[in-house]
């Protein structure tokens, strides 16, 4: 009898969550969205379609060439991604220390700071790289839509590249709902609500 009641309550909860995920996710809590993701075996931090390790997303790369990126900027950016992009889309040295000063990057690329400054402005204009400040520290974040390594999405990467992730269909709609709720609860960030299409 008790088991039957518990099962009934569980199914009722599940139906409610399923309904609001499809129609009005704003009515759900973060825990309920996480319950939905777990039930459907959706990894909230996994970015779709990327499996190769030291590669870049080929489709995104083709689009990048249509923007007219200079070969010099393309080469240096790809070198940075291949050698210094961590599992959290942050540029770091091999000893795991944050690479956050322009002269450090210029040294690794074996070019002058002025040269790096020109390259940086081009790759930032193309949304390949962003600089974020968090807890009084500067971080270089790489666009997760471009990187072909399998990595873990973090709140800061999501915030910096949310529009790119949506535009490039790198996240499932349910993942976006989760991250939007998470960012609102943890960081008081508000985004335009996305509702799944039936």
N, C-alpha and C positions, 0 to 999 in steps of 0.2 A: 504493500500500500504506500509506504513512505517513498520507496524507489519510484513508483508510478507517479507520485506527485512531483518529485524532483525532476524526473524526465519531462513531465508536462511543463514545468517552470522553465527548464532549459530550452525546450522547443519554442516556447512562447518568447523567451529572450532572443533566441536566434532569429525567429521570424521578424521580430521588431527591428533588430539590427539590420537584417537583410533589406527590409522595407526602406528604412531611413538611409542606408548606404546608397540605394538606387534613387531615392526621391528628395531627401533633404538631410545631408550629412551634418548640418549644423546642429541638429537635434541630438546627436550622439556625443558621448564623452570620448576622450582620448583612449581610455581603457576599452570601451566598446569597439572602437575602430581597430585597436590592436587585437582584440578577441576575433574580429572578423578576418583580419589578415592571417592570424594563426590558423583559424578554421579552414581557410582556403589555401593554406601553405604559401602565402605571399611573403617574401623576405622584404621588409620595409627598406633595407639599406642597399639592396642589389639593383644595379642599373642594368636595364635590358640590353640585350644584343652584344655585349662585349665579352669576349672570352680569351682573345689572344694576349699574351703577356707583354712583350716589348713592342707592341704595334699601336698604331693609331686607327681610329674609326675611318675606314676607307670612304664611306659615303660622305661623311662630314668633310673629309680631306678634299674630295672632288669639288664640293661646294666652295671650299676655302679658295681653291685656285680660281674659281669664277669671280671671286671678290677682287682678284688682282694682287694678292699678297706677294711681296717681293721674295725672290728665292733666298736671299740672305736671311730675312726674318724667318722664313719657313724652316730653313736649315737649323738655325740656332734654337728656335723654339722646339723643334723635334728633338734636338740633342738634349735640351733641358728635360723634356718629358721622359725620354728614354733613360736618362741617367740619374735624375734627381727628383722625380715625382713620386711621392710616397703613396701608401695605400689609402691615405685620406686626402689625396689631391693637393698636397702641400709640397712646395719645393724645399727639400732638406738635403744636407750633406750626408755622406755615407755613414758618418758617426751619429746620425739622427738629430743633429743640431739644426735649428731653424736657419734657412738661408733667407735673410730678410734685408740685407743691405745691397744696394746696387753694385758697389765695388766687389762684393763677394761673387756675385753672379758674373760680372765682367771678367774677374780672374779665372773662374771656371771655364768660361767660354774663350779665354785667351784673347780678349779684345779690350779696347779702351772703354772707360765708363761712358764717354760721350757716344761711342758707337752703340753700346748697350742701351743708352737712353733713347736713341732713335728707333732701335728694334723694339724696345719695350712699348713705346708709344703706338707703334703699328699693331703689335699683337694684342695690346689692350683695347685698341679701337675695334678690333675684330672679335672681341669678347673671348679670346683664348686664355687670357690671364687677367686676374683681378687682384688688387691689393686690399686686404681687409685688416682692420685693427681690432684686436680682441685682448682684453685685460692688459692694456698698455703695451702690447707687442704687435708688430707688423708681420703679416703672413702673405706670401704669394700663393694664390690658389689657382689651379689649372682647371679649365672648363672640362667637366666630366663627360660631356658629349663628344669631346675630341679624343680623349685618351682611350686606348684600346685595352688597357690593363683592367683586370677585374679588381675593383676597389670597393671600399666601404664609404657610403655617403654619410657625411656629417652635417650637423645643423648649419655650420658656417658655409660649407660648400653649397648646401641646398639654398640658403638665403642669397648667396652671391650669384648663383646660376639658375635660379628657379625657372625663369622665363625660357632659358635655353633648354632646360630639361623637358619642359612641357612641349615646346615647339618641335623638338627632335624626337618626341615620344620615347624618351629614355626611361620614363617611369610610368607604371600602371596608374590609372586614375585613383585607385584605392590607396596607393602609396602617397600620391599627392595630397589626398584628404588627410592621411595620417600626419605627414610632415607639416601641413598647414596648421593643423590642430596643435601639434607638438610645439611649433614655433610660437604660436599664440600663447600657450600656457607657460612655456619656459622663458621666452624672450620678448613677450608682448608684441610680436610682429603680426600685423594684419595683412592678409592677401585677399585678392578678389576670389570669392568662393567658386569652386568648380563642382558641378553636379554631373554625375555619370549620365550618359545618354542611354536610354532604354533601347 
